[in-house]
Amino acid sequence: MEGMEKAFKYRFYPTPEQETLLRRTLGCVRLVYNRALAFRTESWYQKQERVGYAQSSAMLTEWKRDEELSFLNEVSCVPIQQGLRYLQTAFSNFFAGRASYPNFKKKRNGGSAEFTKSAFRYRDGQVYLAKSAVALPIRWSRTLPKGVEPSTITVKLEPSGRWTVSLLVDDQSIQPLPPIDRAVGLDAGITSLITTSDGEKIANPKHFADGFKRLRKAQKALSRKQKGSFNRDRAPVEVLHPNRRSPPSTACSFTVAPRHPNANHCSNFGGDRISFSFHRGR
């Protein structure tokens, strides 16, 4: 029975030692990614040569031998190699016309690091990353499916300073829905957000008004900050997350696909999609 890969995302609160190690890991991933991107860009514009993943990986080996970059050996090599693979994918998509030219990574945007099975241990329901003997203090807001183990773990630092971890598992309980030849119509209303042709009404939570007030206040505060100052650099975080200090709450989202009966389920059906998402303060 074939399952489906599914990611489970959680908040976690690293110890000071773990946070130091993770920030250094993110910094090394960002440094190697940017160096490889700069080298590949220079090679193309000056010599019209394409540099692939194999050459980038060889350069990484040389960089690790450099005394000035010896700190690259102090973190796990797996996230760094994964960063080079993602850079290769970005260039492949660019040359195929599917994406724009890759951008340099910035520290202010946080960052992420991907750990494959060789760089972490999952034991007794706890996650142990490479170079760390202490399990990640994850807030398990929901349990993983029984009998599964993560194949990939992605650690992410958001611009607001929050840490999240995403565990990718192969969930055998998820099966594709049977195909049904039936269409559903949608009508955007006033008293209710959406009414389907089956008579189902989706209520309008109207969270926008409250969120807009907080966003407007944060944007006003941003406009008063002096450009180039520390407060100006910190203010966009409040604009992106104007309600980040509010207690966590539920969120509802669904995707509607034309000509499909299960219109209020999140999925990846073909054709044009109309997506709606409602979030309360968190």
N, C-alpha and C positions, 0 to 999 in steps of 0.2 A: 504494500500500500504506500503510494507516494504522498508525502506531505508537502509542506510549503515553508519556506524560510520566513521567519518572523522575528522582528526586533523588539525587545523589551527595554524601555528606557527608565532609569531611576536616578533620583538625586542621591549624592553621597557627600559626606563631610570628612575630607582627608585629615589625618593628623598633621602637625607641622612638618614632620619628616617626610611624610608622603607628598604633601603639597610641594615641598622643595624639590623632591625628585620628579614629580609630574611637571612642574613648571620648567625644570631644566630639560626634560624630555621634549616638551612642546617647543622650547626654544631651539633645541638641536634639530628637530623636524623642520621647523620654519627656516633655519639657517641653511640646511642642506637643500631644501626645496628651492629657496631663492637663489642660491649659488648655482644650482643646476639649471634653473630657468635662465639666469643671466648668461651662463656659458652657452646654452643652446641658442639663445637669441643672438648673441654676438657671433657665433659660428655661422648662423644663417645669413645675417645681414652683411658680414664682412667676407665670408668665404663661400656663401651659398651651399653650405654643408648641413645635412641633417644629423643630429646627434640622437642616438637611440637610448633605450634603457640600459643596454649592456655597457655602453661607454660611460653613462652617468654613474652606474654602479662601480665601474673601475675607478672613476674619479673619486668616489666616496672612499675607496680603500686608500688612495693616495692622501686624501685629506686627513684621514685618521692617523697617518704616519707623521703628519706635520705637527711639530711641537706646539704651535699656536692653536691648533685644533684638536689637541689630545683629549680635551674634555668630551669629545664625541664618543670616546670609549667608555665613559662613565655611566652611560644610559643604555637601555636596551637598543640593539641594532634593528630589531624588527619594525618598530614604528617609522624609523628613518627610511628603511627599504620600502615600506608601504607608501611613504610619501613620494618616493621616486617612481613607483608604479602608477600612482595617481597622476603624477606629472606626465608620464608617458601616455596615459589614457586621455588627458586633457589635450595633448598635442595631436593624438590620433583623431579626436573629435573635431579639432580645429581644422586639420587638413582635409577632413571629410566634409567640411561645411556644416557640421552639426552644432558648433559652439564657437564663441569668440576666442581671441588669443588669451592664453593663460595669464593671470594676474599674479603679482607678487603678494606674499602673505604679510600681514601687518600684525604687530604685537597687540595693538589696541583692540583687535577683533577677537582676541582670545586664541583659540586654536584647538586642534584635536589630534589624537594619536591612536592609531589602530594596532591592536595586539592580536596576532594569530595564536594558534594553539601552542606553538613553541615558546611563547612569551608570557604565558599565564597558566595558572592552575586553578581548577574549579573543584573544590573538595568540601564535602559536608555543607553544601549550599553557600559557600563563601568563595570570594574571588581573590586570588593572590597574583599580583602582577610581578613581572621580572624585576630583579634588583630590590624587591621589598619582601620582608619576611612577615609582615603584618597584613591581614586581610583588609580589603577596602571596607570602610564603615558605610555600607549601602543602606539606604532607607527602602526596605522591601515593601513598596506600596501594593504590590501584587505578586503572586507566586508564579514561578515558571511552570510550564506543563510537566507532568510527571514523566520521569525516564529520559529527559533530554539534558544535554550539556551544551553550553555555548561553543560555537566554532570560532567566533570572532568577537572581540570586545573592543569597543571604541570609547575612549575617555575624551570628554569635551569640556573646555573652559569657556563659558559664555562671557560676553563683554561686561555683564553686570557682576562677574566674579563668582557665579554659581558653577558648581561642578556637577556634571551628569555622566552617567555611564550607560552604554547601550550594549545589550547582550543579544547576539544573533544566534538563533536556534532553529533546528529543523523540526517544526511542529507537525506530527503525524495526524493530529486531530483535525487539521484544516483540510477540507476537501473542496474541490470546485463545485459550484452550484450547477444543478442540471439545467440545460438550455430550455427556455420556454418562449414560445412565440406569442408575446403579448406586449402591448405598448401602454404607457401611462402618460397622461397629460398633466401639466403643471400650470397653476394660475397664481401669480403674485397678488396677494390681497392687502387689505389695510388692517382689519381686525386680527387676521392671522397672517403669518409670513407667507405660507404656501398652502394651497389646496390642490390635492390631486384629483384626477378624474374618478378615482375610486371613492371619493368622499372623505379621505383622510385629510385632517387639518394639522399643519405644523405651526405651533404657537410662536409668536414673535417675542423673544426674551427681552428685547430693547435694552441691552447692556451698553449700546453705543453711547447713549446720552451721558451716563455716569463716567465712562471711560474717556469721552471727549473732553469733559471738564478737567480731568486730571492731566490729560495730554496738553490741553491749552495752557494750563498753569506751568507745566514743565517747559513748554516751548517759549513762554514769556521769560522764564528764568534763564533759558539758554541765550536769548537775544540780548540780555543785559550783561553777559559775561564777556570779558575782554579776549579778543582773539589771540591765541598763542599761550594763554594762561593755563595753569593746572585745572582751575575750576571749569574752564571752557572745555577741556578735554574730558573731564568727568561728567559734565552736564549731559552729553548725548546719551549716556547710559540711562539717565532718568527719563529722557524723552522716549527711548526705546522701551523702557519698562516703567511707565509712570505709576503703576500700581503694584510694583514688586514687593512692597512691604505689607500688602494686604494678605490675610490668611488664605491658604490654598483652597481651591474649590473645584467643582467639576467643570468640564468643558464638553461641548457637544459639537460634532461636525459630521457632515455627510456629503457624499458626492452623487450627483444625478447623471446618469448616462442615458442618452436617447435610445428609445426602442428596447429598453430592458425592464423586466417586471420588478426587479428588486431595486427600485430607484432610490430608496432611502438608506442603502447600505454603502459603506465605504469599500471601494474596490477599484480595480484598474481595468475597466472595460474600454474597448476601442471607441473611436469616434470622438466628437467634441464633448467636453464635460462642463457642467456647471457646478461649481463648488461653493458651499456655504459653510461658515465656521463661526461659532459663537463661543466666547470665552469670558468667564468671570475673572475678577481680580485674583492674582495668585502671588 
